[in-house]
Amino acid sequence: MATIRHPEVDAVTIGVGWTAGILAAELTRAGHTVVGLERGQLRGTQNFLNTHDELRFAVDHDLMQDTAQETWTLRHDLREPALPFRELGAFLPGTDLGGSGIHWNGQTFRFHPRDFTIRTSTIERYGKDAIPPGMSIADWGITYRELEPYYDRFEYMAGIAGKAGNLNGHIVSGGNPFEGARSREYPVPPMKEAQSATLLSAASAQLGYHPFPQPSANLPQVYTNPDGITRNGCTYCGFCERFGCEVGAKASAPVTVIPVALATGKFEIRTGANVFEIKHDGKHAQSVLYYDGQGRVHEQPAKTVLMTAFTFNNTRLLLNSKMGRPYDPRTREGVVGRNFTHQIVLGGSTFWSDKRLNRYMGSGANGMLIDDFGADNFDHHGLGFIGGASIIYQNTGARPIQQTTVPEGTPKWGAAWKDAVRTWYDKQSDIVMQGECKAYWDHCLELDPTYRDQYGNPLLRITFDFQEDDRRMMRYISGKVADIMRASGATKTMLKSELAAHYDTTVYQTTHVNGGTIMGSDPHSSVVNNWLQMWDFENVFVVGASNFPQNACFNPTGTVGALAYRAADGLVNRYFKKPGPLA
Amino acid sequence: MKPVPRTTFLRGSLLSLAVAAGCAPPRSENAAMPMTSGKRALQFFSPQEYRTVAALAERIFPADANGPGATDLHVADYIDGRLAGAFGWGARMYKQGPFLKPETSGHGWQVPQTPRDAYRDSLHAIDDFANANYGALAANLTPDRQDDLLRDIEAGTPTNFNVLEPKAFFAFFLAHVNEGLFADPRYGGNAQLAGWKLVGFPGDPMAYGDPYEKLIDQYGVPYDVAPKGLA
């Protein structure tokens, strides 16, 4: 069948979610033409009118990738045969316009200054031997200070609600004292606190820790951003996580940056466009090839190719297009696919016999947390691990199928289970430990030799498992959580302090998967430079959590957004003015 | 509980085949055992399969002093509808082979059959196992024996399951009972919203137009309303 060829544009994005939306808004406002290729369909606030349906959205993953069409394979080590994820579980990538940035919770952080220099900082404080031989943690090739203006851009665009803890180097009470210096206060004050979160934050404060409000992309009040986009305040309906927001209070690309790009008349979104290959001459990308909704092949030439898909697909498309040097975990040579990480997560609940918490009133980023045991915010000498976890008292809702826990020792079924569910449903506060995920030489993304997608192209193979460092970290952190639970005076508790025997494809961790196209300052060990430009293809920019050399103890979207603004700055103010390597 | 002799399995399997071929099962059934819901036409289960699911779901969530049980909430009807639709067919499951037995835990569903296949196989295996070990079909046992039977499945004791391991089926079943208790009533379970009433979930936050944004910081003031679903 003949390929349908389109006229050349300045930039083509592969996928249209947060990163593509930000890039399209910035590029089109500077006068450039952009085509966004979205393999899903259009959707927006009007699609979420009957959204309060836990079965359809949370259990059946209505807004998420269809694994019948395309999935991943997993092996726990280099020796084990990889098996496909036959259904979603451990992570939940979105599909359709806006991607995963539709069903996210809106928890929006900046990573710590130390996170960007984790390797150097760890060696400086603890010596070379503190990094186990299998661990491949790397500096990002960019500092927090360099990224700060872009964080600020993202937060003001999205209307992040929060309280600064460090303004230009001065510690401010009520915020996170461990954060990097901010150039100004959050654009919107924090959300209202749910009672369940206050009970545990009070206990934390009593122990001398530093609780602060969850930074939120769910607006507590009407907000007009610097682009002139006005959004509604949150209704605290408790249906963010896995759901679309029917009032537009939750920031997402379709309610913020995409309308800005479309208003220029220079941004075209094509839906049902599934990119399967980038054409190139070994030094420059020339065009992208995609299937349309009828299975026909189209070719879209572009001066620049912006890889803005979900983490996995950025890596997979480079490998399937034979671009960059594929990573080989046995020789540790090559770069594309290295340093795959996820998030190390455990949790628990406290139960209060004398409280009614109305915990179904909440939002995806409605809670308090402490960072006293995050990153390198505490002394690790003698602990046998590096890194840490944020400890979150969150009130994302009380959906009865998935968000009801029962005290430790309750049977899993029968009259005693029923009684516990009835008794404790609205008397519990949830704690999440969101741990760093460190990179290892063996943990990587490669093309699977066996399993294929609906078009016959190889799936991505993940090699990943929990490591001893992760186990020690979570035992230590959960010990601190146990202290907080005791101090809280809760009637009963439930706490998981041990990771499973193996990483489990069926157990939701988070959708924070990272790496594969990591950034850095050295072409031998990274895929993109600190403008997110590929070292090997100067007109290809890869933007997303696939750039993270490893994961921090916070949600990734704030950093993903900052990186997108960074790439946009590089393209608009440097690359388009004088094409060539930016670093 | 005694291990089941191998001959029993053979007999059980042949019985299952006989049932599948349309012959009446040559076992006594307790006529006093009522058909539980029977209010709507079954979409997937045979009447006997439905009886098994309803009986076991009732033991997972029994009617008691705390309120109605799984039977009253139409949990088996919910599961019937679920298996008749996209979920039952594994519509969003990746179904390409090869199908390998995992070497380690954590790989989830790795069999070529669909959820409805898994149910059909498991329910027949459960009845065969119940018949062999407790002398009656699962639905005809006393509640205490049904609990014993569930504990056997939960512990992975039966060896006559052909699709999912008993432990995996048990987890699958628990998840579906939970959904049938607490999903929006438009899916056929949670009848009279009894699941939500039991715990105090108000249902669709838009139902009453009450501003949660003004209520969330009113600590200690319970929001008690009759729950409403989307329908």
HADDOCK unambig.tbl for C-alpha pairs under 7 A between the chains (distance, minus, plus):
assign (segid A and resid 52 and name CA) (segid B and resid 204 and name CA) 5.86 0.50 0.50
assign (segid A and resid 53 and name CA) (segid B and resid 184 and name CA) 6.49 0.50 0.50
assign (segid A and resid 54 and name CA) (segid B and resid 183 and name CA) 6.59 0.50 0.50
assign (segid A and resid 55 and name CA) (segid B and resid 183 and name CA) 5.85 0.50 0.50
assign (segid A and resid 66 and name CA) (segid B and resid 92 and name CA) 5.61 0.50 0.50
assign (segid A and resid 67 and name CA) (segid B and resid 92 and name CA) 5.72 0.50 0.50
assign (segid A and resid 67 and name CA) (segid B and resid 93 and name CA) 5.72 0.50 0.50
assign (segid A and resid 67 and name CA) (segid B and resid 94 and name CA) 5.44 0.50 0.50
assign (segid A and resid 68 and name CA) (segid B and resid 92 and name CA) 4.71 0.50 0.50
assign (segid A and resid 68 and name CA) (segid B and resid 93 and name CA) 4.74 0.50 0.50
assign (segid A and resid 68 and name CA) (segid B and resid 94 and name CA) 4.06 0.50 0.50
assign (segid A and resid 68 and name CA) (segid B and resid 95 and name CA) 6.81 0.50 0.50
assign (segid A and resid 83 and name CA) (segid B and resid 107 and name CA) 6.97 0.50 0.50
assign (segid A and resid 86 and name CA) (segid B and resid 93 and name CA) 5.15 0.50 0.50
assign (segid A and resid 86 and name CA) (segid B and resid 94 and name CA) 4.51 0.50 0.50
assign (segid A and resid 86 and name CA) (segid B and resid 95 and name CA) 6.96 0.50 0.50
assign (segid A and resid 86 and name CA) (segid B and resid 109 and name CA) 6.29 0.50 0.50
assign (segid A and resid 87 and name CA) (segid B and resid 93 and name CA) 5.22 0.50 0.50
assign (segid A and resid 87 and name CA) (segid B and resid 94 and name CA) 6.64 0.50 0.50
assign (segid A and resid 192 and name CA) (segid B and resid 217 and name CA) 6.57 0.50 0.50
assign (segid A and resid 193 and name CA) (segid B and resid 217 and name CA) 6.45 0.50 0.50
assign (segid A and resid 194 and name CA) (segid B and resid 216 and name CA) 6.00 0.50 0.50
assign (segid A and resid 194 and name CA) (segid B and resid 217 and name CA) 6.19 0.50 0.50
assign (segid A and resid 195 and name CA) (segid B and resid 219 and name CA) 6.11 0.50 0.50
assign (segid A and resid 235 and name CA) (segid B and resid 211 and name CA) 6.69 0.50 0.50
assign (segid A and resid 235 and name CA) (segid B and resid 212 and name CA) 5.85 0.50 0.50
assign (segid A and resid 235 and name CA) (segid B and resid 213 and name CA) 5.02 0.50 0.50
assign (segid A and resid 236 and name CA) (segid B and resid 212 and name CA) 5.70 0.50 0.50
assign (segid A and resid 236 and name CA) (segid B and resid 213 and name CA) 5.50 0.50 0.50
assign (segid A and resid 237 and name CA) (segid B and resid 205 and name CA) 5.72 0.50 0.50
assign (segid A and resid 237 and name CA) (segid B and resid 212 and name CA) 6.61 0.50 0.50
assign (segid A and resid 356 and name CA) (segid B and resid 220 and name CA) 6.20 0.50 0.50
assign (segid A and resid 356 and name CA) (segid B and resid 222 and name CA) 6.11 0.50 0.50
assign (segid A and resid 357 and name CA) (segid B and resid 220 and name CA) 6.85 0.50 0.50
assign (segid A and resid 358 and name CA) (segid B and resid 222 and name CA) 6.34 0.50 0.50
assign (segid A and resid 358 and name CA) (segid B and resid 223 and name CA) 6.48 0.50 0.50
assign (segid A and resid 361 and name CA) (segid B and resid 212 and name CA) 6.06 0.50 0.50
assign (segid A and resid 361 and name CA) (segid B and resid 216 and name CA) 5.86 0.50 0.50
assign (segid A and resid 400 and name CA) (segid B and resid 182 and name CA) 5.87 0.50 0.50
assign (segid A and resid 401 and name CA) (segid B and resid 178 and name CA) 6.28 0.50 0.50
assign (segid A and resid 401 and name CA) (segid B and resid 179 and name CA) 5.97 0.50 0.50
assign (segid A and resid 401 and name CA) (segid B and resid 182 and name CA) 5.66 0.50 0.50
assign (segid A and resid 401 and name CA) (segid B and resid 183 and name CA) 6.82 0.50 0.50
assign (segid A and resid 413 and name CA) (segid B and resid 60 and name CA) 4.88 0.50 0.50
assign (segid A and resid 413 and name CA) (segid B and resid 61 and name CA) 6.81 0.50 0.50
assign (segid A and resid 414 and name CA) (segid B and resid 59 and name CA) 5.79 0.50 0.50
assign (segid A and resid 414 and name CA) (segid B and resid 60 and name CA) 4.48 0.50 0.50
assign (segid A and resid 414 and name CA) (segid B and resid 61 and name CA) 5.34 0.50 0.50
assign (segid A and resid 414 and name CA) (segid B and resid 62 and name CA) 6.45 0.50 0.50
assign (segid A and resid 415 and name CA) (segid B and resid 61 and name CA) 6.28 0.50 0.50
assign (segid A and resid 415 and name CA) (segid B and resid 62 and name CA) 6.01 0.50 0.50
assign (segid A and resid 418 and name CA) (segid B and resid 61 and name CA) 6.15 0.50 0.50
assign (segid A and resid 419 and name CA) (segid B and resid 66 and name CA) 6.87 0.50 0.50
assign (segid A and resid 421 and name CA) (segid B and resid 199 and name CA) 6.90 0.50 0.50
assign (segid A and resid 422 and name CA) (segid B and resid 198 and name CA) 5.88 0.50 0.50
assign (segid A and resid 422 and name CA) (segid B and resid 199 and name CA) 4.67 0.50 0.50
assign (segid A and resid 425 and name CA) (segid B and resid 199 and name CA) 5.89 0.50 0.50
assign (segid A and resid 502 and name CA) (segid B and resid 105 and name CA) 6.30 0.50 0.50
assign (segid A and resid 502 and name CA) (segid B and resid 106 and name CA) 6.07 0.50 0.50
assign (segid A and resid 503 and name CA) (segid B and resid 106 and name CA) 5.98 0.50 0.50
assign (segid A and resid 504 and name CA) (segid B and resid 106 and name CA) 3.71 0.50 0.50
assign (segid A and resid 504 and name CA) (segid B and resid 107 and name CA) 6.23 0.50 0.50
assign (segid A and resid 505 and name CA) (segid B and resid 106 and name CA) 5.61 0.50 0.50
assign (segid A and resid 505 and name CA) (segid B and resid 107 and name CA) 5.61 0.50 0.50
assign (segid A and resid 505 and name CA) (segid B and resid 108 and name CA) 6.30 0.50 0.50
assign (segid A and resid 506 and name CA) (segid B and resid 106 and name CA) 6.84 0.50 0.50
assign (segid A and resid 506 and name CA) (segid B and resid 108 and name CA) 5.72 0.50 0.50
